[in-house]
Amino acid sequence: MIYRLWSVFCAGLLLVPQLSAAATPQRVMSLNLCADQLLLALLPEQRIVSLSWLSQTEGDPYWLTTAQRLPANHGTAEEVLAMQPDLVIAGAYTTSATRRLLARAGTPLLVLQPAQDWAGIRAVTRQVAAAVGERARGEQLLAQMDQTLLQLQQQSSPTPLRVIAWSGSGTDVPGRDTLFDAILTAAGAVNVGAAVAGRADFDLERLLQLRPEVLLRGAAYAATPSMRGEAVNHRVLRKLYAGAQLTYPEAVYGCGVPRAAQMALQLRQQLLAVKTRSSLP
Amino acid sequence: MRRSWRRPVLFAVAGLLLLVVMSLLVGRVALPANTLMTLWRSDADPLAVLIITELRLPRTVLALLVGAALGLSGAVLQGLTRNPLAEPGLLGVSSGAALGAVIAIHTGLALIWPLATPLLGLAGAFGAALLTLTLGRGEGVLVLILAGSAVSGVMFAGTALALNLAPNPYAAYEISMWLMGSLADRSWDHVWLVAPFLLAGLLVLAGTGRALDALSLGEQQATSLGINLRSLRLQVLLGTALAVGAATAVAGAIGFIGLLAPHWVRPWVGHEPRRVLWPATVAGAALLLAADIGTRLLPFAQELKLGVLTVLVGTPFFVSLLLRLRRSAP
């Protein structure tokens, strides 16, 4: 459920009307965290009018300083109208009232669906690159992504680590056909949560039954508190997974953008650094 | 007299035992039915042993304790107020416990130290009880009830405020989930933390039987029989704060059990408040354990929250009870 919140922030594709290829939009605005990251990768700073406020606190730290230099928006129609961008990019699950208003005001709008795998990332990147008139840059980003993926594949371990991204019962575990499953697999781990398609709720019993060797725990959002630690600190897990845990910033892994391959590379290094394996018999 | 007592007691004990066995065998992971027999053998499946002893057993114990607390305090409060609609939430104690726990989640204390949630829940229950007592200090039960509903209102508003201002979408999600009540993935740590408070509360509440019987004749009659109403109210408030506060602190808000349990047993034990107390305690424990087993049996992708199930199942049950009462009434 909570992951759905995240996919909400993340990008995808679906060009609503065909944008005229004649004029390349010079002033582009994004209302979505993942669209922010695509724009930052595709465009020079001067062509980005505004990014979502989330980019200034959340997401990939790689973009943080650039994002903080640019004006932020909170996804309201007023902000868009005041900025008068040539093109607005929004996510399919957020700012729905804003999107409706903008469509009525005739503002050119690109609505993105979240990418859930590498193919989806390729499609989204090409979609946005085409819309902002940076096809070549888009292909360059994808080539880098494919190169990183290839490198990861060549160096994969013969005995992959069995892991699960579990942040307490009642929170969703990324299963089959999710972006994080794709990243985990690329990182060379076996996602035991992939026993279930999509996002599922695993309680402790089922978690133990799957016998993961290492637990990946989603870190608190923006360093603000939440209770996900509670079940993770269950005494069974304290006993069985002491040291065999890895905390990862979920928000950073939430976007289906070319840099997800870099994230997989980072995750591989972090996984290699975990020396302890679960002692579950 | 002997005949009318023995059968229901045997029935209740057998029922409870059956529920406990079911509770140990039912869960997301299917275990063979003979697991319980082989649990002590050295060749037992270590995963099964772990699941039963560290996950399902503490959960079962908590369900029994929480249900007993809700059932008994419901019976006592219905006796004290002489109102069949009274339930443990009446004195503001459970909403106080909820607020305390929510504050623990909201401020991040729960993150630093997981047991902060139940501990602050207990503190919230006591805070609310103290407030109710101060506000409702006057004579009569009515003032106490009004004070309780005012305190409940304030505590609910505080909880809503925490939800409203949650700095973190996860925290907002967890607060709302927590408020639905659940016993999923509780551990022995939770049992050891709340059992002393909860059992003390049960003892305090159980001692009110005679006074409640006298009170059923009316406040003046009770006073003339030597009952100190003020200390009775204090005793009920203290017992409820301890028992229901501890229950809510560990399991979240669970509705209807406290209301339902006394009504369920009355056809067997009669209407004298004292005779309802222990049967209602057992009934509360059995109902909550059955509900918790239900949450595990229902095939939803997300486990159904206990508090949601008790209200969903409790309402039609309660209505059927009312209909039967109306039919049997002269």
Boltz contact constraints between the chains, C-beta under 6 A:
constraints:
  - contact:
      token1: [A, 2]
      token2: [B, 170]
      max_distance: 6.0
  - contact:
      token1: [A, 2]
      token2: [B, 173]
      max_distance: 6.0
  - contact:
      token1: [A, 5]
      token2: [B, 169]
      max_distance: 6.0
  - contact:
      token1: [A, 169]
      token2: [B, 184]
      max_distance: 6.0
  - contact:
      token1: [A, 169]
      token2: [B, 185]
      max_distance: 6.0
  - contact:
      token1: [A, 170]
      token2: [B, 177]
      max_distance: 6.0
  - contact:
      token1: [A, 200]
      token2: [B, 301]
      max_distance: 6.0
  - contact:
      token1: [A, 201]
      token2: [B, 302]
      max_distance: 6.0
  - contact:
      token1: [A, 203]
      token2: [B, 28]
      max_distance: 6.0
  - contact:
      token1: [A, 203]
      token2: [B, 184]
      max_distance: 6.0
  - contact:
      token1: [A, 203]
      token2: [B, 185]
      max_distance: 6.0
  - contact:
      token1: [A, 204]
      token2: [B, 55]
      max_distance: 6.0
  - contact:
      token1: [A, 204]
      token2: [B, 185]
      max_distance: 6.0
  - contact:
      token1: [A, 205]
      token2: [B, 27]
      max_distance: 6.0
  - contact:
      token1: [A, 205]
      token2: [B, 28]
      max_distance: 6.0
  - contact:
      token1: [A, 205]
      token2: [B, 29]
      max_distance: 6.0
  - contact:
      token1: [A, 205]
      token2: [B, 51]
      max_distance: 6.0
  - contact:
      token1: [A, 205]
      token2: [B, 55]
      max_distance: 6.0
  - contact:
      token1: [A, 206]
      token2: [B, 28]
      max_distance: 6.0
  - contact:
      token1: [A, 206]
      token2: [B, 29]
      max_distance: 6.0
  - contact:
      token1: [A, 209]
      token2: [B, 29]
      max_distance: 6.0
  - contact:
      token1: [A, 221]
      token2: [B, 168]
      max_distance: 6.0
  - contact:
      token1: [A, 221]
      token2: [B, 170]
      max_distance: 6.0
  - contact:
      token1: [A, 224]
      token2: [B, 167]
      max_distance: 6.0
  - contact:
      token1: [A, 224]
      token2: [B, 168]
      max_distance: 6.0
  - contact:
      token1: [A, 225]
      token2: [B, 108]
      max_distance: 6.0
  - contact:
      token1: [A, 225]
      token2: [B, 111]
      max_distance: 6.0
  - contact:
      token1: [A, 226]
      token2: [B, 168]
      max_distance: 6.0
  - contact:
      token1: [A, 226]
      token2: [B, 170]
      max_distance: 6.0
  - contact:
      token1: [A, 226]
      token2: [B, 171]
      max_distance: 6.0
  - contact:
      token1: [A, 226]
      token2: [B, 174]
      max_distance: 6.0
  - contact:
      token1: [A, 227]
      token2: [B, 105]
      max_distance: 6.0
  - contact:
      token1: [A, 227]
      token2: [B, 110]
      max_distance: 6.0
  - contact:
      token1: [A, 227]
      token2: [B, 174]
      max_distance: 6.0
  - contact:
      token1: [A, 229]
      token2: [B, 111]
      max_distance: 6.0
  - contact:
      token1: [A, 230]
      token2: [B, 114]
      max_distance: 6.0
  - contact:
      token1: [A, 231]
      token2: [B, 185]
      max_distance: 6.0
  - contact:
      token1: [A, 233]
      token2: [B, 114]
      max_distance: 6.0
  - contact:
      token1: [A, 234]
      token2: [B, 185]
      max_distance: 6.0
  - contact:
      token1: [A, 234]
      token2: [B, 187]
      max_distance: 6.0
  - contact:
      token1: [A, 235]
      token2: [B, 187]
      max_distance: 6.0
  - contact:
      token1: [A, 235]
      token2: [B, 189]
      max_distance: 6.0
  - contact:
      token1: [A, 236]
      token2: [B, 54]
      max_distance: 6.0
  - contact:
      token1: [A, 281]
      token2: [B, 46]
      max_distance: 6.0
